[in-house]
Amino acid sequence: MKFGTFYEHQLPRPWKPGQELKLFQDALDQVELADRLGIDHMWEVEHHFLEEYAHSSAPEIFLAACSQRTKQIRLGHGIVLLPSGYNHPARVAERIATLDLVSNGRVEFGTGESSAEAELGGFGIARADKREMWRESLEAICRMFVEEPFQGYEGKYFKMPVRNVVPKPVQKPHPPLWVACSRRETIHLAAQLGIGALTFAFISPEEAKQWVDDYYTTLERECEPIGYAINANIAIVTGFMCDRNEEQARQMGQEGVRFFGYALGHHYAFGRHEPGKTSIWENYKRNPITLPMDAVSGCIGTPDQIRTRLRDFETAGVDQVVFISQAGNNKHEDICSSLDLFAREVMPEFKERQPKRAKEKAARVEPIIEQAMKRKRAPKVPASAGPTIIQAGMLP
């Protein structure tokens, strides 16, 4: 089982001068530390206008900075918003390929739609259309990675003529594909399309086992890949803080996870938000929510407690556990000390088992993937596609 770290760049109010600068510089230091410690992945969200909850609106820039401060860690978009109102598909393909080049082939391409009204309304995206828009964009982007030239696309929400989209990614045929999942129906969709499931639901190992079983059963029976390679993996996100003293670990980490859940609910479910004025942190302090114990405890505790929890996820068949510790007002120093302690006292036994587990999994899923790739249909190329000559415009 592999491990990752996760970044929303949360910044609760009240804001002081220089706080965003410190937030981003601390995060870069944390990613650099995770790389030195041997942690496998880091994931960076894309969100817009979600004050306090996520100040990560340009993840490609942060990830590019990370690429130059690290050597081994995989750089994950967790996720790129794909409806074309957020990002034109060709621009996404160009950015992903460029990041793959500057990182020497370390990109994980996570995708999604968002359901926050602040984002959807801000970009004029109809909620009823966002899933189909995501799917159209992802299909086109995968073709842009491999076609020379891209043969064009004519969909309901996105149209583009023949163009050669450059550069191309280092990883062939393209970086691993993921989709954000918060419900079991999206896990099912991920398996149908041959995409890794990046699950943002705080679930127990017992629930994870059900999600894992559903994913691999669907992969075997129904998968028709949207990309040109299948990424058969499930990653789960959980709260994290590690200290030899259990009470200290909880003091360091639990409020951050609680605020994470509250701010998520504020923007996605129950909140009334006045841009630039509403203080989610003050509302949270007045009305703290009670999260299920699995959400609050997660991987917050002593090395032995976290080890036991992770063994349960490993037994459930989870491929990667992604740690949220940059949440609420959690301190940079606590995040770093937790990562260091975890890497020294917990991670080694999982690293030791990883090669054997990877070999066993490959033997199990390779025939499934082979059969699934045979189901992939030829792309729908516009009737107008063919040799294209572009007449250059006249200089003034």
N, C-alpha and C positions, 0 to 999 in steps of 0.2 A: 504494500500500500504506500502511496506517495502522499506528500504534504505540500500545502500551499498557504500563502498569506493573501489577504483580501483588503482592498482599499476603496472606500467611498469618499475619503477626505472629509470626514464629518467635522463640523465646526459650530458647536452650540453658541448661541448668544449669551451674554453681550460680547460684541467683537471689539477688540482693541487694535490699534495700529500695529502692523507687522505680524498679526496672527496667521494670516493666510501664508505669508512667506515662510514662517516657522513650520507651519503644518506641512507644506510641500517639501521643505528641506529635511525635516525629520523623517518623512516618508521615504525619501531617497536614501537616507542613511539606513533606515530599517530594511529596505530591499537589498542594499549592499551587504548588510550583515547577514540576512537570510541566505544570500548567495554564498558567502564565506562558510556558513554553517552547513551547507549541503541541502538546504530545503529546495524542493524540486520546482515549484511553480510560484508565481505571484500573479494576482488577478486585479485588474483595474476596471471600474465601472465607467459607463457613460450615462450621465444624467444632466438635465438642464433645468434651471430655475428652482431646484429643490433645496431651498435655503436650509442651512444647518445640517440637513441629512446627507447631502452629497454635493461637494464643490468640485467634482471631477467632470467637467464638461468637455475637456479636450484630452481624452486618455491617450491618444496617439502621441501627443507631445511628451507626456509624463513617461510613457513606455519607451519612447526613443531615448530620453534621458537615462532611464534605468538600463537600457541596452549598453550604454557606454560606461556604466559603473559596475557592471557585472560580467561574469564569464560563462556561467553554466545554467543559471536559473531560467526556466521557461517563462516567457512574457505573455500573459494572458489578457486578452480583451474579455472582460467579464461583465458587460458585453458591449458590442457595437449595436446601436439602434439602427435597424435596417429599413424601416419604411422610408421611401425616397424623400418624404417631406423633411426628415431629419438629415439624411445623407444620400447623395446621389450614388447609385451602385458603382459607377465607374470610379468615383473618388474613393470609395471604400476599398475597391480592388487595388487601386494605386497605392493607397496608404498602407494596406496590409503587406503588399509585396515589398514596398520600400522598407518598412520596419523589419521584415524578414531578412532583407539584405544587410541593413546596418547592424542587426543582431546576430548575423551569421547563422540564420535558420532556426531561431528560437521562439517563433510566434505560435500562439494558440488563438484561433479565430472563433471567439464566442460571439453569439448573435442573439438578438431579441427585439422586442417591440415597445415595451413599457406600457403601463396602464394608468399612469398618473395623469390626471386632468391638466395639471400645470404644464406638462410636457406636450401632451397631445394637442391641447388647445393653443399652446404657444406656437406650435408649428402647423396648425390647421389640419391635423390628422383626425379623421373620423374614427371613433372607437370601433365601429362595426367593420371597418375596412383594414384594420392594422395587421391582422394575422395574414390575410391574403397578400397585403403589400410586403410583409416580411418574406413570405415564401417566394414571391416574384423576384425580389431583390437578391435573395440568396441563390436562387437558381441562376440568375444572370451573372452574379459575381463569380460563382464557381466556373462558369464557362469562360469568363474573362481571364481567369488564371491559366487556362489551358489552350484556348483557341488563338491561333495566329493567322489572320486577324480574328477578333471577336466578330461573329457573323450577324450580330444585331439581335434585337429583341422587340417583340410587339406583344405587350400584355395589357391588362386592363388599367394598370396604374403606372406603368413604366414602359417607355419606348426609346429605342436608341438605334441609330444606323450602324453599318459596318465601320469599325475602327479597330486599330491594333492597340490594345490597352497595355501600356508598358509603364514600369518594368514588370517582370515576372518574378514570382517568389523563388527563394532558394529551395524550399521543401517541395518535392514533387509527389503528386501532381499539384498539391496546394497544402497549406498549413492545416492541422487538425481542426475540424469543425465542431462547434458546441452550440447548444441553445440553452437559454435560461429557463429553468423549470421551477414552478412553485406549486404545481398540482400534478396528480398522477396522470391526468389526461395529456399533459405536455410531455411527461416521461414517455408515454405511449407514442406520441408524435415523433419524439427524438429517435426512438428505435425504428419507427417506420421509415424515416428518412436517412438512417445510418449516421446520426449525429450524436456526439457525446452529450450527456445530460449534466448540466451544471445546476444543481438543485439549491434553491434559495429558501427552502422550507426547513425550519428547525425541527428535525425528526429524530426519533429514538432509533437505536440499532434494530429494534424489532420492526418498526415501520420501514426502515431502510431496506431490510430484507425483502419486504413485499414489493417495494419499488424496483429493487434489483431484479427480482424474479420476473416481474412484469416486463421490464426492459429487455432482458435477454430472450424471453419467450417470444416477444413481439419481433425482435431482431431476426430470430430464426424463421418465423412464420410469415412475416408481412413486409420485411424491409425491401424498399425500392429506393436506392440511394439517390439523394439530391446532388451530391458531390461526386467526385471521381475517386474517392477513397473513403472507407468507412472508419469512423472513430468510435469504437465500441468501448466506451468508458463512462462511469458514473462518478461524479464528484459531489460531495455534500459540503455545505457551509455551516460552521458552528462557532459559537463563542469560544474564546481562548484566553487564558491567563494562567501562568504556571509559577508556583512558588512552593518551597518546601513546607511552608506553614499554610495549612488549608484556609484558615480565616483570613490571612493576609492576601492569598490569591483571590478570594471572593471580594475582599475590599477593593482590590486592584481592578477587578474585571466585571463584577456583576452589574454595577450601575451603568456602565457603558453599554452592555448588552440590552438592559432594560430601555435605555434611551434609544438605542438602535431600533428596537421594536416599536416604541412609541412614535418616533419620527417617521418610520415607515408607515404606520397606521395613519398618522396625520396627513401625509401627502397622498396616500393611496386609498384611504377608507373614510375616516370620520372627521378629518380636519376642516376647519374654515380658515382660509389663509388670505391675509392681505399682504401682497408682495412688498418686501422691504420694511415691514412693520411688525408682523406677528412674530412673537418670540416662542418658538416651540419648546425651548428649554424651560422657560418660566411656566408654560402650560403643563409641561411634564412634572415639574416640581410640585405644582398645585394638585395635579391629578395623576400620580404615578400609576401605571398599569401593572397588573399581575400577569406575567407570562408563565406558560407551563414550565415545570421544573426542567424538562429536557432543553428548553430554549435558554433558560437562565444558567443552568449548570454547564451544559455542553461539555467543553474541555477546559473548564475552569476548576483548578484544584492543584493538588500535589502531583509530582511526577508519577507516583504509583496510581493515583486515581485516574489521571489522564491515560496512562498506559492501559489500564483495565478497560476504560471506555473505548479506546482505539482498537483494542483486540476484538471487542464486540462488533465494531464497524467492519473490521477486517474479515471476521467470520461471516458477516452478512453479505460480503462480496463487494463492498465499496472499494473503488479503485483509488480515490484520492479524498483526503479530508482537508478542507480549506479553512484556515483560522481567521476569524474576525477578532482583532484586538484593537484596531484603530477605530474606536467607537466612543461617542460621547466625549467626556473629558479625560479619558484614559491617558496616562502620562507616557511620554516617549521613553523615559528611562525604564518604566515597568514593562513596556512592550519589548524592549531590547533584552532586558534581563530574563524575561519569560522565554523568549526565543532561544537564548543561549542555554538556559537550564534544560529546556525541552530537547535541544539538539544533543546535549551531552548525556542526558540520563534516560531519555525515552526513545528517541528516534533510532538509535543503533540497531535494536533488535528487529525493527520493521525493515530497515535497510538490508539487514542480513537475509531476511526472508524474501525480499523483493525479486531477486533473479529467479528463484525456483517458482514463485507464484506467477511471474510473468511468462515463464516457459510453459507452465501448465495451462494458463489461460490461453496462450497463443494456440496450443494444440487443440483446445476446446472450441475456440471461435473461428479459427482459420477456415474450416470447411463451411461454416455458416456464412462468413463473409464472402467466400468464393461463390456460393450459390446466390447470395444477395446481389453481388455485382453483375451476375448474369441477367438479373431482372431489370437492370437500369435501361431505360429507354433512350433512344437517340433524341437529342434536343430538338425542340420546335424552332426551326430557322425560318425567319420571315421569307415569304415568297420572293421578295425583292433582293434578297441576299445574293451575292455573286461578285464578280470582279468589280471593284469600285475605284473610280478615278476621281480624286478631289481636285477641282480646279482652284489653284491658289488665287486669293484675292489680289487685286492690284494695289501696290503701295501708293499712297497719296503723292 
